[in-house]
Amino acid sequence: MLSNSSQVDLDNIDEKEFPNILDLEFQDCILEEGEMLYIPPKWWHYVRSLTTSFSVSFWWSDAEKLDD
């Protein structure tokens, strides 16, 4: 598991291990063909594809900016 990945399986939430997760506020959206979603750096997010799709994630860091 990557150090910046959640340990919570949102498709099968273990309420005993993660009881506070049910109190989280969230936004839900469905993107249509040709649309894209920008997720700002350090924002926790969960993505699930409803159909065959293609996604791109850019994982890089600038060590000096990580402490901001």
N, C-alpha and C positions, 0 to 999 in steps of 0.2 A: 504494500500500500504506500502511496506517495505521502509525504509528510504534510502536504497541503490538501489532502482529500479527507472527506468526512468518513467516519466509521459507521454512520447510520445508513441503513438500507431503507430508503424511502418507499420502496415497493413492498417492504415487509418490515415495518417498524417494530422493534422490540421495546414495548412500552415499559417493561420492567427495568431494562438496562438504560433507557433514555427517556425517563418520565417527563422531562420538561419539553421535549420536542413537540408535544401536542399543543403547547401554549404559544408556539411561534406564529408570528404574523407572516403572511406570504402573499405574493402576487402570482397569478396563474395566467398564462396566455397561450394561444395556439397561433403559430406563424403559418401564413399561407405561402404558396409557391412564389418564389422571388423575394420574399421578405427576409430580413435579417434582424438580429437582436444584438445590441451592444451591451455587454456586461462589464461595468467598470472594474478596475483592478481591486482585488481584496474583497469583492462582493461574493458571498457564498451563494451558490446556485446549483440547481438540479435540472438536468435536461433529459427528456425521454422522447424518442421518435415514435410517432404514431404510424408512419409509413416509411418506406425506404427513403433514406435521406443521406445527405453528405454534410459533414460539419468540419470546421477547422478551428483548432485551438492554437494559440501562440503562447508558448511557455518560455519566457525568458525573464531575467531579472537584472537589475542594476543594484548591486549590493549597497551602494551609498543611498539609494532612494528607498530601500526596504525599511529603513529605520524611521521614515517620515510618519 
